[in-house]
Amino acid sequence: MASLCLTNSELHVGIRWTGSAALERALSDPERPAALLYPGPNSIDVMLEPPTTPVTLVVIDGTWSQTRKLLRENPELAALPRFAFTPPGPSEYRIRAEPHEHFVSTIEALALVLGALEKKPGGFDALLAPFRAMVDRQIHYSSSRRAVRLKAPRGPKSRKVDPIVERRPAWIHHRRGDLVCLVAEGIIWPYADRDPDTPTLHPNELIHLAAHRLGTQETFERVVAPVHPLAPKTTVHAELSAETIHAGIDVETFRTEWRRWVRESDVLCVWGGLSLELLSGSGAFMPETSLDLRDLAHLESGHVVRTGQAFAKLLGLVVSDAEPRCAGRAGQRLAALVPLAKHFSGSVGPPTASPTAGATTRLRSGLTDHR
C-alpha cells in the first residue's frame, strides 16, 4: 500500500542484497544520504532531530524476526545511520497484536516519519486511509461471518501416502549398501537471544553425532565437547545433560575417528540440512554425496513433513528393536531415519555397494554434491 501511495519510491523484495545494483544505487546518492528506519542503540529520534537535508529513507518490512535476519544478512543495511521514534499512540492495526504497545505497523511508521522529514506533521495521513479500510473490512468480515483465524496444522495429516516410486532417484536401490543415516545435534543460538546488530553470539557447533550404515549395520556415535558456551536450551533440545556434553571428546579426536569410520563412497542420508551443516562446520570429512530424505518425503506425501518420526508414522513404519540405539534426541531421530532409508531404497534383496560409488554426476531428488 505504501509503494502504491508514494510515487517517488521503490519496492524491492528479498532477503540478501549484497551485490545488488538496486541497493547500491539507492545507498550511493551523495545528495540524499541513506538512513534506515529501524530502532537501535544509536538511532536518532527523527521526531526530535529531523535531518536538515534530503535523505533516502530505507524501510524494511516483515515480522520482527524477519527484519532482524535481514539486518544480519546485509551488513550494508546494518551499517546505515538509523532513525527511530516514539509513536504518539498505540497502533491501529487491531487485527493483529503488536509485541509491544509502542510498536506500530510499517505503514503507520512511514506516515509519521515522512511527516517529520517533510516538516508536515499529519501531511501523510492519506497513507493510512487504505490501511484503515483494510482493518475495518477484516473486523467486519470476522464479526459478521463469525469467522475465526485458523493456524496451519503442525505436522502431516493422517492420510494414505501414495508411493510415487518413479520420483525416487533411480540409483538408490543399487546403492543401499552405501547409505549412511546421519543425525547431528548442535549448539544453536536462537535469533531471539541475539542483538540485531550482532551477526552471531557464537557459531553453530556440533556436540552429538549418530550414524548408521545400512549395508553393514555398523553404528557410529560420539559426543563432542563444545568450545563455546551452551545455548540456553541446548540440553533440552539435545536431551543430553551438560555433564555428558562437556565430557565428550575434543573436536580433533572426533574428526580423526569419524574419518576412520566413514567411507568416500558413502551417501549421507539426512532429514533437512542442519546435520550436514554441523558436520561440515566441525571440519570433519564429508563424502561427496548426500540425500535429503525430507525432500523425498515431500514428493511422496505431497506436503511438507516436519519430522522423520511423523513421516514414519504416516507410512505405518514401526521402529524395531533392531534399529540403532543411541543416546538423546539424535538417537530417537536416527532410529526413525533408518526405516525411512530402507523404505525409499527398497527392501528386496541384500544391500550392495554400487560400482558407481565415485560418480561425479550431480544426482536429483535432494542429492547434493559436496565437492
GIURHU-V70674 format. One record per residue. N is the residue number from 1. PHI is phi in degrees with one decimal (999 if undefined). NEAR is the number of other C-alpha atoms within 10 Angstrom. D_CENTER is the distance of its C-alpha to the mean C-alpha in Angstrom with 2 decimals. Layout:
n:N phi:PHI near:NEAR d_center:D_CENTER
n:N phi:PHI near:NEAR d_center:D_CENTER
//
This chain:
n:1 phi:999 near:11 d_center:27.99
n:2 phi:-63.6 near:17 d_center:28.25
n:3 phi:-63.2 near:13 d_center:28.10
n:4 phi:-70.2 near:11 d_center:30.85
n:5 phi:-82.4 near:13 d_center:32.97
n:6 phi:-103.2 near:11 d_center:32.80
n:7 phi:-70.2 near:8 d_center:34.55
n:8 phi:-94.9 near:7 d_center:33.99
n:9 phi:-138.3 near:12 d_center:30.19
n:10 phi:-126.5 near:11 d_center:27.44
n:11 phi:-116.3 near:8 d_center:24.22
n:12 phi:-129.7 near:10 d_center:21.28
n:13 phi:-117.2 near:8 d_center:17.89
n:14 phi:165.3 near:6 d_center:14.88
n:15 phi:-116.4 near:14 d_center:12.29
n:16 phi:-105.7 near:14 d_center:13.86
n:17 phi:-117.8 near:18 d_center:17.63
n:18 phi:-60.9 near:13 d_center:19.02
n:19 phi:84.6 near:10 d_center:22.10
n:20 phi:-75.9 near:9 d_center:22.30
n:21 phi:-65.4 near:10 d_center:26.00
n:22 phi:-64.1 near:11 d_center:25.61
n:23 phi:-67.6 near:15 d_center:23.96
n:24 phi:-61.6 near:13 d_center:26.54
n:25 phi:-65.3 near:9 d_center:29.32
n:26 phi:-69.2 near:15 d_center:28.30
n:27 phi:-92.2 near:20 d_center:28.11
n:28 phi:-110.1 near:12 d_center:31.27
n:29 phi:-86.2 near:12 d_center:34.01
n:30 phi:-66.4 near:10 d_center:36.40
n:31 phi:-81.0 near:10 d_center:38.25
n:32 phi:-135.8 near:14 d_center:35.21
n:33 phi:-58.6 near:16 d_center:32.92
n:34 phi:-81.1 near:20 d_center:29.34
n:35 phi:-140.3 near:19 d_center:28.09
n:36 phi:-102.5 near:20 d_center:24.79
n:37 phi:-86.1 near:23 d_center:24.95
n:38 phi:-165.6 near:21 d_center:22.65
n:39 phi:-68.1 near:14 d_center:23.76
n:40 phi:-175.6 near:15 d_center:24.03
n:41 phi:-63.9 near:8 d_center:26.61
n:42 phi:-111.6 near:10 d_center:28.70
n:43 phi:-73.1 near:17 d_center:28.44
n:44 phi:-97.8 near:19 d_center:31.73
n:45 phi:-73.4 near:15 d_center:32.91
n:46 phi:-67.3 near:19 d_center:33.63
n:47 phi:-72.6 near:20 d_center:35.97
n:48 phi:-92.2 near:11 d_center:38.15
n:49 phi:-130.7 near:12 d_center:37.87
n:50 phi:-66.9 near:15 d_center:37.26
n:51 phi:-66.5 near:15 d_center:37.48
n:52 phi:-92.0 near:9 d_center:40.91
n:53 phi:-124.2 near:9 d_center:39.80
n:54 phi:-60.9 near:13 d_center:37.53
n:55 phi:-133.8 near:17 d_center:33.82
n:56 phi:-99.3 near:17 d_center:30.83
n:57 phi:-88.2 near:21 d_center:28.53
n:58 phi:-101.5 near:19 d_center:24.83
n:59 phi:-123.0 near:15 d_center:22.87
n:60 phi:-107.7 near:19 d_center:19.12
n:61 phi:-124.1 near:12 d_center:18.18
n:62 phi:150.0 near:11 d_center:15.37
n:63 phi:-69.5 near:12 d_center:14.39
n:64 phi:-62.2 near:14 d_center:14.84
n:65 phi:-66.8 near:11 d_center:11.26
n:66 phi:-67.7 near:14 d_center:10.59
n:67 phi:-69.4 near:16 d_center:13.77
n:68 phi:-63.7 near:22 d_center:13.08
n:69 phi:-64.0 near:16 d_center:10.06
n:70 phi:-60.5 near:21 d_center:12.54
n:71 phi:-67.9 near:21 d_center:15.14
n:72 phi:-64.0 near:21 d_center:13.35
n:73 phi:-81.0 near:16 d_center:12.70
n:74 phi:-131.2 near:16 d_center:16.28
n:75 phi:-61.0 near:15 d_center:18.99
n:76 phi:-62.2 near:15 d_center:21.63
n:77 phi:-75.5 near:22 d_center:20.65
n:78 phi:-62.8 near:20 d_center:20.21
n:79 phi:-83.4 near:12 d_center:23.70
n:80 phi:-69.2 near:17 d_center:25.46
n:81 phi:-61.6 near:16 d_center:27.97
n:82 phi:-115.8 near:22 d_center:26.79
n:83 phi:-107.7 near:23 d_center:28.56
n:84 phi:-144.5 near:20 d_center:28.19
n:85 phi:-165.7 near:19 d_center:30.56
n:86 phi:-109.3 near:14 d_center:31.57
n:87 phi:-65.0 near:16 d_center:31.91
n:88 phi:-72.2 near:8 d_center:35.38
n:89 phi:-160.7 near:10 d_center:34.25
n:90 phi:-67.8 near:13 d_center:31.44
n:91 phi:-65.4 near:18 d_center:29.18
n:92 phi:-89.1 near:15 d_center:30.73
n:93 phi:-80.0 near:16 d_center:27.47
n:94 phi:-76.7 near:13 d_center:28.94
n:95 phi:-88.1 near:12 d_center:26.74
n:96 phi:-147.2 near:10 d_center:23.74
n:97 phi:-83.6 near:12 d_center:24.00
n:98 phi:-79.1 near:16 d_center:22.80
n:99 phi:-68.6 near:9 d_center:21.52
n:100 phi:-147.7 near:9 d_center:24.75
n:101 phi:-65.9 near:11 d_center:28.16
n:102 phi:-95.5 near:13 d_center:28.22
n:103 phi:-91.4 near:16 d_center:25.06
n:104 phi:-130.0 near:20 d_center:25.79
n:105 phi:-71.9 near:16 d_center:24.13
n:106 phi:-61.1 near:15 d_center:23.60
n:107 phi:-70.0 near:17 d_center:26.77
n:108 phi:-66.6 near:20 d_center:28.80
n:109 phi:-62.3 near:20 d_center:27.78
n:110 phi:-62.5 near:20 d_center:28.83
n:111 phi:-60.8 near:19 d_center:32.17
n:112 phi:-69.0 near:23 d_center:33.00
n:113 phi:-70.3 near:26 d_center:32.02
n:114 phi:-63.4 near:19 d_center:33.71
n:115 phi:-62.4 near:17 d_center:36.80
n:116 phi:-70.4 near:20 d_center:36.84
n:117 phi:-65.3 near:19 d_center:36.35
n:118 phi:-88.1 near:14 d_center:39.10
n:119 phi:56.9 near:14 d_center:41.23
n:120 phi:-132.2 near:12 d_center:41.47
n:121 phi:-56.5 near:15 d_center:40.27
n:122 phi:81.5 near:13 d_center:39.55
n:123 phi:-71.4 near:14 d_center:40.01
n:124 phi:-117.3 near:20 d_center:36.61
n:125 phi:-64.8 near:14 d_center:36.78
n:126 phi:-60.7 near:11 d_center:37.09
n:127 phi:-59.8 near:20 d_center:33.32
n:128 phi:-83.8 near:18 d_center:33.08
n:129 phi:-61.1 near:11 d_center:35.38
n:130 phi:-66.7 near:13 d_center:32.90
n:131 phi:-62.4 near:18 d_center:30.32
n:132 phi:-65.3 near:14 d_center:32.96
n:133 phi:-63.5 near:11 d_center:34.08
n:134 phi:-63.2 near:14 d_center:30.63
n:135 phi:-62.7 near:16 d_center:30.33
n:136 phi:-60.8 near:15 d_center:33.91
n:137 phi:-66.0 near:12 d_center:33.41
n:138 phi:-63.5 near:14 d_center:30.39
n:139 phi:-65.8 near:15 d_center:32.34
n:140 phi:-62.3 near:12 d_center:35.45
n:141 phi:-62.9 near:12 d_center:33.76
n:142 phi:-62.2 near:14 d_center:32.18
n:143 phi:-75.1 near:11 d_center:35.54
n:144 phi:-77.5 near:9 d_center:37.73
n:145 phi:-96.2 near:9 d_center:35.80
n:146 phi:53.4 near:8 d_center:34.90
n:147 phi:-85.1 near:10 d_center:31.32
n:148 phi:-127.2 near:8 d_center:28.43
n:149 phi:-81.2 near:6 d_center:24.73
n:150 phi:-109.9 near:6 d_center:23.03
n:151 phi:-86.3 near:6 d_center:19.51
n:152 phi:-63.6 near:6 d_center:17.95
n:153 phi:-63.3 near:7 d_center:18.84
n:154 phi:-86.1 near:8 d_center:16.46
n:155 phi:93.0 near:13 d_center:16.85
n:156 phi:-74.7 near:17 d_center:19.15
n:157 phi:-77.1 near:13 d_center:22.60
n:158 phi:-79.4 near:11 d_center:25.59
n:159 phi:-149.5 near:9 d_center:27.09
n:160 phi:-67.1 near:10 d_center:28.61
n:161 phi:-90.0 near:14 d_center:26.55
n:162 phi:-95.7 near:11 d_center:28.21
n:163 phi:-68.5 near:15 d_center:27.99
n:164 phi:-97.2 near:12 d_center:27.70
n:165 phi:-61.5 near:14 d_center:28.88
n:166 phi:-67.6 near:8 d_center:29.29
n:167 phi:-86.8 near:12 d_center:25.56
n:168 phi:-81.5 near:20 d_center:25.13
n:169 phi:-58.1 near:17 d_center:25.77
n:170 phi:-64.9 near:14 d_center:29.55
n:171 phi:-83.9 near:12 d_center:29.61
n:172 phi:-64.8 near:19 d_center:27.71
n:173 phi:-66.9 near:23 d_center:30.92
n:174 phi:-72.1 near:18 d_center:32.88
n:175 phi:-111.3 near:21 d_center:30.35
n:176 phi:-59.6 near:26 d_center:29.86
n:177 phi:-68.6 near:22 d_center:31.53
n:178 phi:-95.6 near:25 d_center:28.85
n:179 phi:-75.4 near:27 d_center:25.90
n:180 phi:-124.7 near:28 d_center:24.31
n:181 phi:-76.8 near:29 d_center:21.81
n:182 phi:-137.3 near:28 d_center:19.47
n:183 phi:-134.0 near:29 d_center:17.29
n:184 phi:-126.5 near:26 d_center:16.22
n:185 phi:-116.7 near:24 d_center:15.41
n:186 phi:-148.3 near:24 d_center:14.76
n:187 phi:-87.1 near:24 d_center:14.95
n:188 phi:-118.9 near:19 d_center:11.58
n:189 phi:-81.5 near:19 d_center:12.47
n:190 phi:-66.7 near:12 d_center:10.78
n:191 phi:-60.3 near:15 d_center:10.45
n:192 phi:-64.0 near:10 d_center:13.39
n:193 phi:-95.0 near:11 d_center:15.55
n:194 phi:-114.5 near:15 d_center:15.27
n:195 phi:-71.7 near:13 d_center:17.65
n:196 phi:-56.0 near:20 d_center:16.47
n:197 phi:-86.8 near:14 d_center:18.89
n:198 phi:-107.2 near:11 d_center:17.68
n:199 phi:-56.1 near:18 d_center:14.98
n:200 phi:-152.0 near:15 d_center:14.55
n:201 phi:-76.1 near:16 d_center:17.00
n:202 phi:-146.2 near:15 d_center:16.79
n:203 phi:-70.4 near:13 d_center:14.84
n:204 phi:-60.1 near:19 d_center:12.96
n:205 phi:-139.2 near:23 d_center:16.03
n:206 phi:-69.6 near:24 d_center:17.22
n:207 phi:-128.3 near:28 d_center:19.62
n:208 phi:-153.1 near:28 d_center:20.28
n:209 phi:-134.8 near:25 d_center:20.49
n:210 phi:-131.9 near:27 d_center:22.28
n:211 phi:-140.3 near:29 d_center:23.36
n:212 phi:-141.9 near:25 d_center:26.03
n:213 phi:-94.5 near:23 d_center:28.04
n:214 phi:-65.1 near:21 d_center:29.32
n:215 phi:-68.7 near:16 d_center:32.41
n:216 phi:-116.3 near:12 d_center:33.92
n:217 phi:63.6 near:12 d_center:32.27
n:218 phi:-80.8 near:12 d_center:31.52
n:219 phi:-125.0 near:18 d_center:28.86
n:220 phi:-121.3 near:16 d_center:27.37
n:221 phi:-142.7 near:20 d_center:25.93
n:222 phi:-143.8 near:18 d_center:25.60
n:223 phi:-102.3 near:23 d_center:24.46
n:224 phi:-111.7 near:25 d_center:23.83
n:225 phi:-66.6 near:21 d_center:24.99
n:226 phi:-77.6 near:20 d_center:22.51
n:227 phi:-88.7 near:13 d_center:23.53
n:228 phi:-102.7 near:12 d_center:21.70
n:229 phi:-63.3 near:12 d_center:21.90
n:230 phi:-72.5 near:19 d_center:19.98
n:231 phi:-69.1 near:16 d_center:17.29
n:232 phi:-52.7 near:13 d_center:18.75
n:233 phi:-116.0 near:13 d_center:17.50
n:234 phi:-60.0 near:20 d_center:17.31
n:235 phi:-66.1 near:18 d_center:20.52
n:236 phi:-68.1 near:12 d_center:19.58
n:237 phi:-69.8 near:15 d_center:16.40
n:238 phi:-79.0 near:21 d_center:18.17
n:239 phi:57.3 near:15 d_center:21.40
n:240 phi:-130.2 near:18 d_center:23.38
n:241 phi:-74.5 near:13 d_center:25.72
n:242 phi:-60.7 near:14 d_center:25.52
n:243 phi:-63.6 near:10 d_center:28.86
n:244 phi:-64.3 near:12 d_center:27.66
n:245 phi:-66.1 near:19 d_center:24.69
n:246 phi:-69.3 near:17 d_center:26.95
n:247 phi:-85.8 near:13 d_center:29.61
n:248 phi:-68.2 near:16 d_center:27.57
n:249 phi:-75.0 near:15 d_center:28.65
n:250 phi:-75.5 near:15 d_center:27.85
n:251 phi:-64.7 near:19 d_center:25.29
n:252 phi:-66.6 near:13 d_center:28.17
n:253 phi:-63.6 near:11 d_center:29.83
n:254 phi:-59.6 near:21 d_center:26.65
n:255 phi:-59.5 near:16 d_center:26.34
n:256 phi:-66.3 near:12 d_center:30.03
n:257 phi:-69.9 near:14 d_center:30.01
n:258 phi:-65.0 near:19 d_center:26.96
n:259 phi:-64.1 near:15 d_center:28.62
n:260 phi:-69.9 near:10 d_center:31.79
n:261 phi:-91.3 near:11 d_center:30.20
n:262 phi:-78.3 near:18 d_center:27.85
n:263 phi:-111.4 near:15 d_center:29.48
n:264 phi:-64.9 near:14 d_center:28.86
n:265 phi:-85.6 near:20 d_center:29.22
n:266 phi:-64.4 near:24 d_center:26.60
n:267 phi:-112.2 near:27 d_center:23.75
n:268 phi:-78.4 near:27 d_center:20.76
n:269 phi:-96.8 near:29 d_center:19.49
n:270 phi:-130.5 near:27 d_center:16.03
n:271 phi:-119.7 near:23 d_center:13.72
n:272 phi:84.6 near:18 d_center:10.29
n:273 phi:-97.8 near:11 d_center:9.62
n:274 phi:-65.6 near:15 d_center:9.35
n:275 phi:-60.9 near:23 d_center:13.13
n:276 phi:-66.4 near:21 d_center:14.07
n:277 phi:-63.1 near:15 d_center:12.08
n:278 phi:-67.8 near:24 d_center:13.97
n:279 phi:-63.7 near:23 d_center:17.14
n:280 phi:-63.4 near:14 d_center:17.12
n:281 phi:-64.5 near:13 d_center:16.52
n:282 phi:-77.2 near:18 d_center:19.55
n:283 phi:83.6 near:12 d_center:21.71
n:284 phi:-76.8 near:17 d_center:22.78
n:285 phi:-64.6 near:16 d_center:24.18
n:286 phi:-121.0 near:20 d_center:22.00
n:287 phi:-57.8 near:18 d_center:23.90
n:288 phi:-65.3 near:21 d_center:23.82
n:289 phi:-127.2 near:23 d_center:22.04
n:290 phi:-145.6 near:23 d_center:19.40
n:291 phi:-135.8 near:27 d_center:18.69
n:292 phi:-88.5 near:18 d_center:15.59
n:293 phi:-68.5 near:23 d_center:17.37
n:294 phi:-64.8 near:23 d_center:14.60
n:295 phi:-63.6 near:18 d_center:15.43
n:296 phi:-66.1 near:21 d_center:19.06
n:297 phi:-63.4 near:24 d_center:18.62
n:298 phi:-65.6 near:14 d_center:17.21
n:299 phi:-64.3 near:18 d_center:20.22
n:300 phi:-77.8 near:18 d_center:22.64
n:301 phi:-91.2 near:20 d_center:21.75
n:302 phi:87.2 near:13 d_center:20.94
n:303 phi:-149.8 near:12 d_center:17.90
n:304 phi:-75.7 near:14 d_center:14.39
n:305 phi:-110.3 near:19 d_center:14.98
n:306 phi:-72.4 near:16 d_center:12.78
n:307 phi:-132.8 near:17 d_center:14.61
n:308 phi:-65.6 near:24 d_center:17.29
n:309 phi:-61.2 near:20 d_center:19.75
n:310 phi:-65.2 near:16 d_center:19.50
n:311 phi:-71.4 near:25 d_center:20.14
n:312 phi:-61.4 near:19 d_center:22.97
n:313 phi:-65.8 near:14 d_center:24.47
n:314 phi:-62.3 near:17 d_center:24.26
n:315 phi:-79.6 near:18 d_center:26.19
n:316 phi:81.6 near:11 d_center:28.62
n:317 phi:-78.5 near:14 d_center:28.01
n:318 phi:-111.8 near:12 d_center:29.35
n:319 phi:-76.3 near:18 d_center:28.27
n:320 phi:-86.9 near:10 d_center:31.69
n:321 phi:-66.5 near:8 d_center:33.16
n:322 phi:-78.3 near:8 d_center:33.27
n:323 phi:-69.4 near:17 d_center:29.53
n:324 phi:-59.8 near:22 d_center:28.40
n:325 phi:-115.8 near:16 d_center:28.47
n:326 phi:-121.8 near:19 d_center:26.28
n:327 phi:-79.2 near:18 d_center:25.43
n:328 phi:65.2 near:18 d_center:22.59
n:329 phi:-67.3 near:19 d_center:19.50
n:330 phi:-59.9 near:24 d_center:19.19
n:331 phi:-64.7 near:24 d_center:22.67
n:332 phi:-64.6 near:18 d_center:21.98
n:333 phi:-70.0 near:21 d_center:19.06
n:334 phi:-66.4 near:28 d_center:21.22
n:335 phi:-61.5 near:27 d_center:24.16
n:336 phi:-83.6 near:24 d_center:22.31
n:337 phi:-73.6 near:29 d_center:20.91
n:338 phi:-61.3 near:25 d_center:24.43
n:339 phi:-63.0 near:21 d_center:26.08
n:340 phi:-67.6 near:25 d_center:23.30
n:341 phi:-62.4 near:21 d_center:23.95
n:342 phi:-66.1 near:17 d_center:27.64
n:343 phi:-62.0 near:15 d_center:27.16
n:344 phi:-72.7 near:19 d_center:25.53
n:345 phi:-89.3 near:22 d_center:27.99
n:346 phi:89.6 near:16 d_center:31.02
n:347 phi:-111.3 near:13 d_center:33.33
n:348 phi:-92.8 near:8 d_center:36.65
n:349 phi:85.7 near:9 d_center:38.25
n:350 phi:-72.2 near:12 d_center:37.39
n:351 phi:-69.7 near:20 d_center:34.37
n:352 phi:-130.6 near:16 d_center:35.54
n:353 phi:-71.2 near:15 d_center:34.14
n:354 phi:-86.6 near:18 d_center:33.80
n:355 phi:-67.8 near:10 d_center:36.28
n:356 phi:-104.9 near:11 d_center:33.58
n:357 phi:-60.5 near:15 d_center:31.30
n:358 phi:-96.0 near:13 d_center:31.34
n:359 phi:-59.3 near:12 d_center:30.65
n:360 phi:-103.5 near:11 d_center:28.77
n:361 phi:-70.6 near:8 d_center:27.90
n:362 phi:-72.1 near:11 d_center:24.26
n:363 phi:-97.0 near:16 d_center:23.97
n:364 phi:-90.9 near:12 d_center:22.24
n:365 phi:59.6 near:16 d_center:20.13
n:366 phi:92.6 near:17 d_center:17.10
n:367 phi:-80.1 near:19 d_center:19.26
n:368 phi:-121.2 near:16 d_center:18.24
n:369 phi:-89.5 near:14 d_center:21.00
n:370 phi:-79.6 near:12 d_center:20.01
n:371 phi:-72.6 near:8 d_center:23.10
//
